[in-house]
Amino acid sequence: MGLLDFFKKKEPRTLLDEFQETTVKLFRNIGEANGVPPTKKLSDEMILKISQEVMTAFKEAGEQKGEHIPGGYLMTIAMKFFAVYEMSGEGFYYDHLNYEINKYLNEGLREDYKHNLI
């Protein structure tokens, strides 16, 4: 790092930046501790994207059913979808997300989704 780099003004970190960083670290630590995805195959951006898509889809489906899905359950579901994405790719991930949302709407939440991740 040169002297000029030292004096360049850095963008201030926001609360959102810190939240996203913490979220990624949490999912990575849980995955590593349990030997499951997300692994290094997924970028931090993909972890945020997948977790947001999955958790939002299930939250909205729950609201449609007049139910509340606890945050810990939503995190558990997101962890399962990291594995789907890593093993099968983006196309299957979206197909499977649609399938699981429809299954939830018609049959209720899977028992293996009913665990608080933290």
FISEZA-190061 format. One record per residue: x, y, z of N, C-alpha, C in turn; residue in one letter; residue number from 1. Coordinates in steps of 0.1 Angstrom, whole numbers, plus 5000, padded with zeros to 4 digits. Example, Ala and Ser with C-alpha at 12.3 -4.5 7.8 and 13.67 -1.06 7.14 Angstrom:
# FISEZA-190061
+------+------+------+------+------+------+------+------+------+----+-----+
:  n_x :  n_y :  n_z : ca_x : ca_y : ca_z :  c_x :  c_y :  c_z : aa :   i :
+------+------+------+------+------+------+------+------+------+----+-----+
: 5132 : 4943 : 5078 : 5123 : 4955 : 5078 : 5132 : 4967 : 5078 :  A :   1 :
: 5128 : 4978 : 5071 : 5137 : 4989 : 5071 : 5129 : 5000 : 5079 :  S :   2 :
+------+------+------+------+------+------+------+------+------+----+-----+
This chain:
# FISEZA-190061
+------+------+------+------+------+------+------+------+------+----+-----+
:  n_x :  n_y :  n_z : ca_x : ca_y : ca_z :  c_x :  c_y :  c_z : aa :   i :
+------+------+------+------+------+------+------+------+------+----+-----+
: 5009 : 4988 : 5000 : 5000 : 5000 : 5000 : 5009 : 5012 : 5000 :  M :   1 :
: 5006 : 5021 : 4990 : 5014 : 5033 : 4989 : 5009 : 5044 : 4999 :  G :   2 :
: 5017 : 5054 : 5000 : 5013 : 5065 : 5009 : 5000 : 5072 : 5005 :  L :   3 :
: 4998 : 5073 : 4992 : 4985 : 5079 : 4987 : 4973 : 5070 : 4991 :  L :   4 :
: 4975 : 5057 : 4990 : 4964 : 5048 : 4994 : 4960 : 5050 : 5008 :  D :   5 :
: 4970 : 5052 : 5017 : 4967 : 5054 : 5031 : 4958 : 5066 : 5033 :  F :   6 :
: 4959 : 5076 : 5025 : 4951 : 5088 : 5028 : 4938 : 5089 : 5020 :  F :   7 :
: 4936 : 5079 : 5011 : 4923 : 5078 : 5004 : 4912 : 5076 : 5014 :  K :   8 :
: 4901 : 5083 : 5011 : 4890 : 5082 : 5020 : 4882 : 5069 : 5017 :  K :   9 :
: 4880 : 5061 : 5027 : 4872 : 5048 : 5025 : 4858 : 5051 : 5027 :  K :  10 :
: 4850 : 5043 : 5020 : 4835 : 5044 : 5021 : 4832 : 5040 : 5036 :  E :  11 :
: 4823 : 5048 : 5042 : 4819 : 5044 : 5056 : 4811 : 5031 : 5055 :  P :  12 :
: 4813 : 5023 : 5065 : 4805 : 5011 : 5067 : 4791 : 5014 : 5072 :  R :  13 :
: 4781 : 5007 : 5067 : 4768 : 5010 : 5071 : 4763 : 4998 : 5080 :  T :  14 :
: 4752 : 5000 : 5087 : 4746 : 4990 : 5095 : 4743 : 4978 : 5086 :  L :  15 :
: 4738 : 4980 : 5074 : 4735 : 4970 : 5064 : 4747 : 4962 : 5061 :  L :  16 :
: 4759 : 4968 : 5058 : 4771 : 4961 : 5056 : 4775 : 4952 : 5067 :  D :  17 :
: 4774 : 4957 : 5079 : 4777 : 4949 : 5091 : 4767 : 4937 : 5092 :  E :  18 :
: 4754 : 4939 : 5090 : 4744 : 4929 : 5091 : 4747 : 4918 : 5080 :  F :  19 :
: 4750 : 4922 : 5068 : 4753 : 4912 : 5057 : 4765 : 4904 : 5060 :  Q :  20 :
: 4775 : 4911 : 5065 : 4788 : 4904 : 5069 : 4785 : 4894 : 5080 :  E :  21 :
: 4778 : 4898 : 5090 : 4775 : 4889 : 5101 : 4766 : 4877 : 5096 :  T :  22 :
: 4757 : 4879 : 5088 : 4748 : 4869 : 5082 : 4756 : 4858 : 5075 :  T :  23 :
: 4765 : 4863 : 5066 : 4774 : 4854 : 5059 : 4782 : 4846 : 5068 :  V :  24 :
: 4788 : 4852 : 5078 : 4797 : 4845 : 5087 : 4789 : 4835 : 5095 :  K :  25 :
: 4777 : 4838 : 5099 : 4769 : 4829 : 5107 : 4766 : 4816 : 5098 :  L :  26 :
: 4761 : 4818 : 5086 : 4758 : 4807 : 5078 : 4770 : 4798 : 5075 :  F :  27 :
: 4782 : 4805 : 5072 : 4794 : 4798 : 5069 : 4799 : 4790 : 5082 :  R :  28 :
: 4798 : 4796 : 5093 : 4802 : 4789 : 5105 : 4793 : 4777 : 5109 :  N :  29 :
: 4780 : 4779 : 5107 : 4771 : 4767 : 5109 : 4774 : 4756 : 5099 :  I :  30 :
: 4776 : 4760 : 5087 : 4779 : 4750 : 5077 : 4792 : 4742 : 5079 :  G :  31 :
: 4802 : 4750 : 5083 : 4815 : 4744 : 5086 : 4814 : 4735 : 5098 :  E :  32 :
: 4808 : 4739 : 5108 : 4806 : 4731 : 5120 : 4799 : 4718 : 5118 :  A :  33 :
: 4790 : 4718 : 5108 : 4782 : 4706 : 5106 : 4786 : 4699 : 5093 :  N :  34 :
: 4796 : 4703 : 5086 : 4800 : 4697 : 5074 : 4790 : 4698 : 5062 :  G :  35 :
: 4783 : 4709 : 5062 : 4773 : 4711 : 5051 : 4775 : 4725 : 5045 :  V :  36 :
: 4769 : 4727 : 5033 : 4770 : 4740 : 5027 : 4763 : 4751 : 5035 :  P :  37 :
: 4768 : 4763 : 5034 : 4775 : 4768 : 5023 : 4790 : 4766 : 5024 :  P :  38 :
: 4797 : 4761 : 5014 : 4811 : 4760 : 5013 : 4817 : 4771 : 5006 :  T :  39 :
: 4830 : 4770 : 5004 : 4837 : 4781 : 4996 : 4832 : 4782 : 4982 :  K :  40 :
: 4825 : 4772 : 4977 : 4819 : 4772 : 4963 : 4810 : 4784 : 4962 :  K :  41 :
: 4803 : 4788 : 4973 : 4794 : 4799 : 4972 : 4800 : 4812 : 4976 :  L :  42 :
: 4799 : 4822 : 4968 : 4804 : 4835 : 4972 : 4795 : 4841 : 4983 :  S :  43 :
: 4800 : 4851 : 4990 : 4793 : 4858 : 5000 : 4780 : 4864 : 4994 :  D :  44 :
: 4781 : 4869 : 4982 : 4769 : 4875 : 4975 : 4759 : 4865 : 4973 :  E :  45 :
: 4763 : 4852 : 4969 : 4753 : 4842 : 4966 : 4746 : 4837 : 4979 :  M :  46 :
: 4754 : 4837 : 4990 : 4748 : 4833 : 5003 : 4737 : 4843 : 5007 :  I :  47 :
: 4740 : 4856 : 5005 : 4730 : 4866 : 5008 : 4718 : 4865 : 4999 :  L :  48 :
: 4720 : 4862 : 4986 : 4710 : 4861 : 4976 : 4701 : 4850 : 4979 :  K :  49 :
: 4707 : 4838 : 4981 : 4699 : 4826 : 4983 : 4691 : 4827 : 4996 :  I :  50 :
: 4698 : 4831 : 5007 : 4691 : 4832 : 5020 : 4679 : 4842 : 5019 :  S :  51 :
: 4681 : 4853 : 5012 : 4670 : 4863 : 5011 : 4659 : 4858 : 5002 :  Q :  52 :
: 4662 : 4851 : 4991 : 4651 : 4846 : 4983 : 4643 : 4835 : 4990 :  E :  53 :
: 4650 : 4826 : 4996 : 4644 : 4815 : 5003 : 4635 : 4819 : 5015 :  V :  54 :
: 4641 : 4827 : 5023 : 4635 : 4832 : 5035 : 4623 : 4841 : 5032 :  M :  55 :
: 4624 : 4849 : 5022 : 4613 : 4858 : 5017 : 4602 : 4849 : 5011 :  T :  56 :
: 4605 : 4840 : 5003 : 4595 : 4831 : 4997 : 4587 : 4824 : 5007 :  A :  57 :
: 4593 : 4818 : 5017 : 4586 : 4810 : 5027 : 4578 : 4820 : 5036 :  F :  58 :
: 4584 : 4831 : 5040 : 4577 : 4841 : 5048 : 4564 : 4845 : 5041 :  K :  59 :
: 4565 : 4849 : 5028 : 4553 : 4853 : 5021 : 4543 : 4842 : 5020 :  E :  60 :
: 4548 : 4830 : 5017 : 4538 : 4818 : 5017 : 4532 : 4816 : 5030 :  A :  61 :
: 4539 : 4818 : 5041 : 4533 : 4817 : 5054 : 4522 : 4827 : 5056 :  G :  62 :
: 4525 : 4840 : 5052 : 4515 : 4850 : 5053 : 4503 : 4847 : 5045 :  E :  63 :
: 4505 : 4841 : 5033 : 4494 : 4837 : 5025 : 4485 : 4827 : 5032 :  Q :  64 :
: 4491 : 4818 : 5040 : 4484 : 4808 : 5047 : 4479 : 4813 : 5060 :  K :  65 :
: 4482 : 4825 : 5064 : 4479 : 4830 : 5077 : 4487 : 4824 : 5088 :  G :  66 :
: 4499 : 4820 : 5085 : 4508 : 4814 : 5095 : 4521 : 4823 : 5096 :  E :  67 :
: 4527 : 4821 : 5107 : 4540 : 4827 : 5110 : 4551 : 4816 : 5110 :  H :  68 :
: 4561 : 4817 : 5102 : 4572 : 4808 : 5103 : 4583 : 4815 : 5111 :  I :  69 :
: 4588 : 4809 : 5122 : 4598 : 4815 : 5130 : 4611 : 4817 : 5122 :  P :  70 :
: 4618 : 4828 : 5126 : 4631 : 4831 : 5119 : 4641 : 4819 : 5119 :  G :  71 :
: 4642 : 4812 : 5130 : 4651 : 4801 : 5131 : 4647 : 4790 : 5121 :  G :  72 :
: 4634 : 4788 : 5119 : 4630 : 4778 : 5109 : 4634 : 4783 : 5095 :  Y :  73 :
: 4632 : 4796 : 5092 : 4636 : 4802 : 5079 : 4651 : 4800 : 5077 :  L :  74 :
: 4659 : 4802 : 5087 : 4673 : 4800 : 5085 : 4677 : 4785 : 5082 :  M :  75 :
: 4670 : 4776 : 5089 : 4672 : 4762 : 5086 : 4668 : 4759 : 5072 :  T :  76 :
: 4658 : 4764 : 5067 : 4653 : 4762 : 5053 : 4664 : 4767 : 5044 :  I :  77 :
: 4669 : 4779 : 5047 : 4679 : 4785 : 5038 : 4692 : 4776 : 5037 :  A :  78 :
: 4696 : 4771 : 5049 : 4707 : 4762 : 5049 : 4705 : 4750 : 5040 :  M :  79 :
: 4693 : 4744 : 5039 : 4690 : 4733 : 5030 : 4691 : 4737 : 5016 :  K :  80 :
: 4687 : 4750 : 5013 : 4688 : 4754 : 4999 : 4702 : 4758 : 4995 :  F :  81 :
: 4711 : 4761 : 5004 : 4725 : 4762 : 5000 : 4730 : 4749 : 4994 :  F :  82 :
: 4727 : 4738 : 5000 : 4731 : 4725 : 4995 : 4724 : 4722 : 4982 :  A :  83 :
: 4712 : 4725 : 4980 : 4705 : 4723 : 4967 : 4713 : 4731 : 4956 :  V :  84 :
: 4716 : 4743 : 4959 : 4723 : 4752 : 4949 : 4736 : 4746 : 4946 :  Y :  85 :
: 4744 : 4743 : 4956 : 4757 : 4738 : 4954 : 4758 : 4725 : 4946 :  E :  86 :
: 4748 : 4716 : 4949 : 4748 : 4703 : 4943 : 4742 : 4702 : 4929 :  M :  87 :
: 4732 : 4711 : 4927 : 4724 : 4710 : 4915 : 4724 : 4722 : 4906 :  S :  88 :
: 4729 : 4733 : 4911 : 4729 : 4745 : 4902 : 4717 : 4754 : 4903 :  G :  89 :
: 4718 : 4765 : 4896 : 4708 : 4775 : 4898 : 4694 : 4771 : 4892 :  E :  90 :
: 4694 : 4765 : 4881 : 4681 : 4761 : 4875 : 4673 : 4752 : 4884 :  G :  91 :
: 4679 : 4741 : 4889 : 4672 : 4732 : 4898 : 4669 : 4739 : 4911 :  F :  92 :
: 4677 : 4748 : 4916 : 4675 : 4755 : 4928 : 4661 : 4762 : 4927 :  Y :  93 :
: 4659 : 4769 : 4916 : 4646 : 4777 : 4914 : 4635 : 4767 : 4913 :  Y :  94 :
: 4636 : 4756 : 4905 : 4626 : 4747 : 4904 : 4622 : 4741 : 4917 :  D :  95 :
: 4632 : 4737 : 4925 : 4630 : 4731 : 4938 : 4624 : 4741 : 4948 :  H :  96 :
: 4628 : 4754 : 4947 : 4622 : 4764 : 4956 : 4607 : 4765 : 4953 :  L :  97 :
: 4603 : 4766 : 4940 : 4589 : 4766 : 4936 : 4582 : 4754 : 4941 :  N :  98 :
: 4588 : 4742 : 4939 : 4582 : 4730 : 4944 : 4579 : 4730 : 4959 :  Y :  99 :
: 4589 : 4734 : 4967 : 4588 : 4734 : 4981 : 4578 : 4745 : 4986 :  E : 100 :
: 4577 : 4756 : 4979 : 4567 : 4766 : 4983 : 4553 : 4760 : 4981 :  I : 101 :
: 4551 : 4754 : 4969 : 4538 : 4748 : 4966 : 4535 : 4737 : 4976 :  N : 102 :
: 4545 : 4729 : 4979 : 4542 : 4718 : 4989 : 4538 : 4724 : 5002 :  K : 103 :
: 4545 : 4734 : 5007 : 4541 : 4741 : 5019 : 4527 : 4746 : 5019 :  Y : 104 :
: 4524 : 4753 : 5008 : 4510 : 4759 : 5007 : 4499 : 4748 : 5007 :  L : 105 :
: 4502 : 4736 : 5002 : 4492 : 4726 : 5001 : 4492 : 4716 : 5012 :  N : 106 :
: 4504 : 4713 : 5018 : 4505 : 4703 : 5028 : 4511 : 4708 : 5042 :  E : 107 :
: 4515 : 4720 : 5042 : 4522 : 4725 : 5055 : 4537 : 4723 : 5054 :  G : 108 :
: 4543 : 4729 : 5064 : 4558 : 4729 : 5065 : 4563 : 4715 : 5068 :  L : 109 :
: 4573 : 4711 : 5061 : 4580 : 4699 : 5063 : 4585 : 4698 : 5077 :  R : 110 :
: 4585 : 4686 : 5083 : 4590 : 4684 : 5097 : 4604 : 4688 : 5098 :  E : 111 :
: 4612 : 4684 : 5088 : 4627 : 4687 : 5089 : 4630 : 4702 : 5087 :  D : 112 :
: 4621 : 4710 : 5084 : 4623 : 4724 : 5084 : 4619 : 4731 : 5097 :  Y : 113 :
: 4613 : 4723 : 5106 : 4608 : 4729 : 5118 : 4619 : 4727 : 5129 :  K : 114 :
: 4630 : 4734 : 5127 : 4641 : 4734 : 5137 : 4647 : 4748 : 5137 :  H : 115 :
: 4649 : 4753 : 5149 : 4656 : 4766 : 5150 : 4671 : 4764 : 5148 :  N : 116 :
: 4676 : 4771 : 5138 : 4690 : 4769 : 5135 : 4699 : 4775 : 5146 :  L : 117 :
: 4695 : 4785 : 5153 : 4703 : 4791 : 5163 : 4695 : 4792 : 5176 :  I : 118 :
+------+------+------+------+------+------+------+------+------+----+-----+
